[in-house]
């Protein structure tokens, strides 16, 4: 009986070091798994590969006890740190997924806004459609200096550059000859579809219809100018005047959504556009 008891004690004492070695090995596997998951998360956050891997803060283990094995307190501390890091990793992964979901929602809402505006404008004035061109927007201010010989009262006939064609339309609009300006700017934009001035032309054409008390046609042209070339020089301006056209059509909630998109897409809009935002939001009765 004594020999049997002694044998059990010897077996237990031999198994204890093995168990003490298994626990750190298990911790090592968990650390390796965390590192792999961290790399996967960073690849999602930095898909271009510019991220530097951040080592987890568990590289320095607590001092080992006699025989090179971790003591009970040290092993408990290390396990607790690994548990905390795994919890933080789960929270970070969940936050990334939530942010991705919200981004997709915003994109869907903007796409729906554009589709709704196009559909409703079609119903308001289906007979009037602006020519399908791909302009490039830019700011509205003074007309560009025209070359000698450009006729002020004519359309684009005889004008040999897109800049001069825009100036001819600008002078007509400035003189409140709105119908002539509409025709001149439409002709110029059709003639110079790939010029940087095309965006100016379409934007001013929309304004000419707006000033001529034709907000539905103005809204269609301004929306097309923004959609066809959102990177153009006058894209931001077209959104501002689109909101004014929608306000006149008593579609105030849509006007507010357009102004929200203006602020989101063009945070660096030019000062002249930014200065008109408060008035536009007030006219549309936007909240906030």
Backbone torsions as a table, in degrees:
resi	resn	phi	psi	omega
1	UNK	NA	-42.0	179.7
2	UNK	-66.3	-39.2	179.2
3	UNK	-65.7	-37.7	178.1
4	UNK	-63.3	-44.2	179.0
5	UNK	-64.4	-42.0	179.1
6	UNK	-62.9	-38.1	178.2
7	UNK	-63.5	-39.8	177.8
8	UNK	-63.6	-41.4	179.3
9	UNK	-62.3	-43.6	179.9
10	UNK	-64.7	-38.7	178.2
11	UNK	-65.0	-40.9	179.4
12	UNK	-65.3	-40.7	-179.2
13	UNK	-68.0	-29.9	177.9
14	UNK	-76.3	-31.3	-179.0
15	UNK	-78.8	-26.3	-176.5
16	UNK	-59.7	-49.2	177.5
17	UNK	-59.4	-38.4	179.5
18	UNK	-62.4	-40.5	178.9
19	UNK	-66.6	-39.1	179.2
20	UNK	-64.9	-29.3	178.6
21	UNK	-80.4	-29.2	-179.8
22	UNK	-67.3	-36.6	-176.6
23	UNK	-63.9	-49.0	175.7
24	UNK	-60.0	-36.3	178.2
25	UNK	-62.3	-39.8	176.8
26	UNK	-64.2	-41.2	177.3
27	UNK	-61.6	-41.6	179.1
28	UNK	-59.4	-41.5	179.5
29	UNK	-64.4	-39.4	178.5
30	UNK	-65.6	-40.0	178.9
31	UNK	-63.6	-43.5	178.0
32	UNK	-61.3	-39.8	178.7
33	UNK	-65.2	-40.2	178.2
34	UNK	-63.5	-42.8	179.3
35	UNK	-61.0	-42.4	178.4
36	UNK	-62.9	-41.5	179.7
37	UNK	-68.0	-37.4	177.6
38	UNK	-63.4	-41.2	177.6
39	UNK	-63.5	-39.7	178.6
40	UNK	-63.5	-41.9	178.4
41	UNK	-63.8	-43.4	-178.8
42	UNK	-67.2	-31.7	175.6
43	UNK	-65.9	-31.3	177.5
44	UNK	-74.1	-37.7	-178.8
45	UNK	-77.3	-35.1	-179.3
46	UNK	-123.1	75.3	-176.1
47	UNK	-66.2	-17.1	-179.6
48	UNK	-80.7	-2.8	175.4
49	UNK	81.7	14.7	-177.8
50	UNK	-88.7	-2.5	-175.8
51	UNK	-77.8	146.7	172.9
52	UNK	-100.3	130.1	-177.1
53	UNK	-64.9	131.9	178.9
54	UNK	-96.3	117.6	-180.0
55	UNK	-69.5	138.5	177.6
56	UNK	-65.1	150.8	-175.9
57	UNK	-82.7	51.1	178.2
58	UNK	-136.8	21.4	-176.2
59	UNK	-70.4	-35.2	-178.9
60	UNK	-91.2	110.4	-179.7
61	UNK	-80.7	156.9	173.4
62	UNK	-64.8	154.4	-177.2
63	UNK	-58.5	142.4	-179.9
64	UNK	-81.3	153.8	178.6
65	UNK	-86.7	-168.5	-179.9
66	UNK	-57.0	140.2	178.1
67	UNK	82.1	6.1	177.7
68	UNK	83.8	3.8	-179.6
69	UNK	-97.5	151.1	178.4
70	UNK	-69.8	140.2	175.1
71	UNK	-72.6	168.1	-178.4
72	UNK	-60.7	-46.7	-179.5
73	UNK	-65.0	-41.4	-179.6
74	UNK	-64.8	-42.5	179.1
75	UNK	-65.0	-39.9	177.8
76	UNK	-62.5	-42.6	179.4
77	UNK	-63.8	-44.1	179.8
78	UNK	-64.3	-41.5	178.9
79	UNK	-62.3	-41.6	179.5
80	UNK	-63.6	-38.4	179.5
81	UNK	-68.1	-38.9	177.2
82	UNK	-65.6	-41.2	177.7
83	UNK	-59.0	-44.7	-179.1
84	UNK	-64.4	-40.6	-179.8
85	UNK	-66.4	-40.4	177.1
86	UNK	-62.8	-38.5	178.2
87	UNK	-65.5	-41.5	178.3
88	UNK	-64.7	-38.3	179.0
89	UNK	-64.6	-41.4	177.4
90	UNK	-63.2	-40.8	178.7
91	UNK	-64.7	-40.5	179.0
92	UNK	-65.0	-43.1	178.3
93	UNK	-61.6	-42.6	178.2
94	UNK	-63.6	-39.2	179.7
95	UNK	-66.2	-40.0	178.2
96	UNK	-62.5	-43.4	179.4
97	UNK	-64.3	-38.8	179.1
98	UNK	-66.6	-41.4	178.5
99	UNK	-63.9	-39.6	177.6
100	UNK	-63.5	-38.8	178.3
101	UNK	-65.0	-42.5	179.5
102	UNK	-64.9	-39.9	178.6
103	UNK	-61.5	-43.0	178.4
104	UNK	-63.7	-36.8	178.1
105	UNK	-63.3	-44.3	179.7
106	UNK	-61.8	-43.6	179.7
107	UNK	-63.1	-39.9	178.2
108	UNK	-65.7	-39.5	179.6
109	UNK	-65.3	-40.9	178.9
110	UNK	-65.7	-41.5	178.1
111	UNK	-63.1	-39.2	178.8
112	UNK	-66.6	-38.7	177.8
113	UNK	-59.1	-47.4	-178.4
114	UNK	-64.7	-40.8	179.3
115	UNK	-64.9	-41.5	179.6
116	UNK	-63.3	-44.4	-179.3
117	UNK	-62.3	-44.6	-179.8
118	UNK	-61.9	-43.4	-178.6
119	UNK	-64.6	-43.8	-177.1
120	UNK	-70.5	-35.6	176.9
121	UNK	-67.5	-33.7	175.8
122	UNK	-60.9	-39.7	-179.4
123	UNK	-73.7	-32.1	-178.6
124	UNK	-70.4	-43.7	-176.2
125	UNK	-144.7	72.0	-174.1
126	UNK	-68.8	-20.4	-174.4
127	UNK	-79.1	-21.1	-174.3
128	UNK	-105.0	117.2	178.4
129	UNK	-130.5	129.9	177.0
130	UNK	-73.0	153.4	178.5
131	UNK	-60.2	145.1	-179.1
132	UNK	-83.7	105.1	177.0
133	UNK	-132.4	169.1	177.3
134	UNK	-118.4	88.4	-179.0
135	UNK	-83.8	178.8	175.8
136	UNK	-134.1	108.8	-171.2
137	UNK	-68.5	159.6	173.5
138	UNK	-159.7	165.7	-172.5
139	UNK	-60.8	154.0	-179.5
140	UNK	-106.4	127.7	179.4
141	UNK	-157.4	-118.1	-178.9
142	UNK	-87.1	153.7	176.1
143	UNK	-69.5	149.1	177.5
144	UNK	-70.4	148.8	-179.4
145	UNK	-61.3	130.5	-177.6
146	UNK	-92.2	155.6	179.0
147	UNK	-79.9	155.8	179.0
148	UNK	-58.4	139.9	175.9
149	UNK	99.8	-8.0	179.0
150	UNK	-75.5	123.5	-177.1
151	UNK	-78.8	133.3	-176.8
152	UNK	-75.4	-39.1	-172.3
153	UNK	-91.3	0.9	-177.7
154	UNK	-96.5	171.9	174.4
155	UNK	-83.7	-141.8	-174.7
156	UNK	-86.2	-1.5	179.5
157	UNK	-62.7	130.2	178.5
158	UNK	86.5	-8.8	178.8
159	UNK	-87.7	127.4	-172.0
160	UNK	-106.9	16.1	175.0
161	UNK	-152.7	155.9	179.2
162	UNK	-63.6	-36.8	-179.8
163	UNK	-63.5	-44.3	178.7
164	UNK	-67.3	-35.0	177.8
165	UNK	-64.4	-40.8	176.3
166	UNK	-63.2	-44.2	-179.2
167	UNK	-60.6	-38.4	178.9
168	UNK	-62.5	-44.5	177.3
169	UNK	-66.1	-36.2	179.7
170	UNK	-62.9	-43.3	-179.1
171	UNK	-64.8	-36.0	176.6
172	UNK	-66.1	-43.8	178.6
173	UNK	-64.2	-42.3	-179.3
174	UNK	-63.4	-32.2	177.6
175	UNK	-84.8	9.3	178.4
176	UNK	62.3	26.8	173.9
177	UNK	-95.2	72.1	-165.9
178	UNK	-65.7	-43.0	-178.7
179	UNK	-63.8	-41.0	177.5
180	UNK	-66.1	-39.2	179.0
181	UNK	-64.1	-40.7	179.0
182	UNK	-59.7	-46.9	-179.0
183	UNK	-66.8	-41.7	-178.6
184	UNK	-64.4	-44.9	-177.9
185	UNK	-70.1	-35.8	177.0
186	UNK	-65.7	-43.0	178.8
187	UNK	-64.3	-40.5	-179.5
188	UNK	-66.4	-42.9	-179.6
189	UNK	-65.7	-34.9	177.4
190	UNK	-69.5	-35.9	-178.0
191	UNK	-74.2	-32.9	-177.9
192	UNK	-123.1	69.1	-173.5
193	UNK	-70.4	-20.3	-175.2
194	UNK	-111.0	12.5	-179.9
195	UNK	-85.1	153.5	174.5
196	UNK	-63.1	-23.1	-179.0
197	UNK	-78.9	-11.8	-179.9
198	UNK	-60.7	-38.2	178.5
199	UNK	-64.6	-40.5	175.9
200	UNK	-60.3	-44.7	-177.0
201	UNK	-61.5	-48.5	-178.0
202	UNK	-66.5	-38.3	178.9
203	UNK	-63.9	-45.2	179.8
204	UNK	-70.6	-31.5	174.9
205	UNK	-61.3	-44.6	176.7
206	UNK	-60.5	-41.7	178.2
207	UNK	-64.3	-36.5	179.1
208	UNK	-63.2	-39.3	176.2
209	UNK	-69.7	-37.3	178.5
210	UNK	-64.1	-43.7	178.6
211	UNK	-70.5	-20.7	178.3
212	UNK	-90.4	13.9	177.4
213	UNK	61.8	42.2	175.4
214	UNK	-128.0	68.7	-172.1
215	UNK	-66.0	-30.5	-178.9
216	UNK	-65.9	-46.1	177.7
217	UNK	-65.4	-40.2	178.2
218	UNK	-59.6	-44.0	-178.3
219	UNK	-62.3	-41.0	-179.7
220	UNK	-62.4	-46.6	-177.9
221	UNK	-66.4	-43.0	-178.3
222	UNK	-67.3	-40.4	177.9
223	UNK	-63.5	-42.8	179.1
224	UNK	-63.6	-38.2	-179.4
225	UNK	-63.6	-38.2	177.8
226	UNK	-72.8	-45.4	-175.9
227	UNK	-68.3	-39.4	-175.8
228	UNK	-69.1	-32.2	-178.9
229	UNK	-150.4	79.6	-178.2
230	UNK	-65.7	-14.9	177.9
231	UNK	-92.3	1.1	-177.6
232	UNK	-69.7	165.4	-173.7
233	UNK	-69.5	-24.6	-178.3
234	UNK	-113.9	16.1	-180.0
235	UNK	-63.5	-43.9	-179.8
236	UNK	-63.5	-41.4	178.8
237	UNK	-60.3	-40.9	-178.1
238	UNK	-64.3	-35.4	176.3
239	UNK	-66.0	-40.2	179.0
240	UNK	-60.6	-49.1	-178.3
241	UNK	-72.7	-26.6	173.6
242	UNK	-62.5	-41.6	178.3
243	UNK	-62.5	-37.4	178.5
244	UNK	-66.3	-39.9	178.2
245	UNK	-64.0	-42.5	179.4
246	UNK	-66.3	-35.8	177.1
247	UNK	-62.3	-42.5	178.3
248	UNK	-65.1	-29.6	178.1
249	UNK	-83.8	7.3	179.6
250	UNK	62.6	34.3	174.3
251	UNK	-112.6	66.9	-170.3
252	UNK	-70.0	-38.6	-179.4
253	UNK	-62.9	-37.9	178.1
254	UNK	-70.7	-35.3	176.4
255	UNK	-61.5	-39.9	179.1
256	UNK	-66.6	-38.3	178.3
257	UNK	-66.1	-35.8	176.2
258	UNK	-65.2	-41.6	178.6
259	UNK	-66.2	-35.9	175.8
260	UNK	-63.6	-41.4	179.1
261	UNK	-66.8	-37.4	177.1
262	UNK	-57.8	-47.1	-179.2
263	UNK	-67.1	-34.1	-177.5
264	UNK	-76.3	-44.4	-174.3
265	UNK	-79.2	-31.7	-175.9
266	UNK	-123.9	68.3	179.4
267	UNK	-64.5	-20.9	179.9
268	UNK	-106.0	33.5	178.7
269	UNK	-58.6	154.3	-178.2
270	UNK	-66.9	158.0	-171.6
271	UNK	-60.8	-36.5	-177.4
272	UNK	-63.5	-37.9	177.7
273	UNK	-71.2	-44.5	-178.4
274	UNK	-60.8	-36.5	-177.9
275	UNK	-66.8	-21.3	-178.8
276	UNK	-92.8	-6.6	-177.5
277	UNK	-62.2	-46.5	-178.8
278	UNK	-57.8	-43.1	179.6
279	UNK	-65.4	-42.1	179.7
280	UNK	-63.1	-41.5	178.9
281	UNK	-67.5	-36.7	178.4
282	UNK	-67.2	-42.3	178.8
283	UNK	-63.3	-35.6	179.9
284	UNK	-84.8	-5.1	-178.9
285	UNK	59.2	45.1	178.9
286	UNK	-75.5	146.6	176.7
287	UNK	-81.6	147.6	176.7
288	UNK	79.5	NA	NA
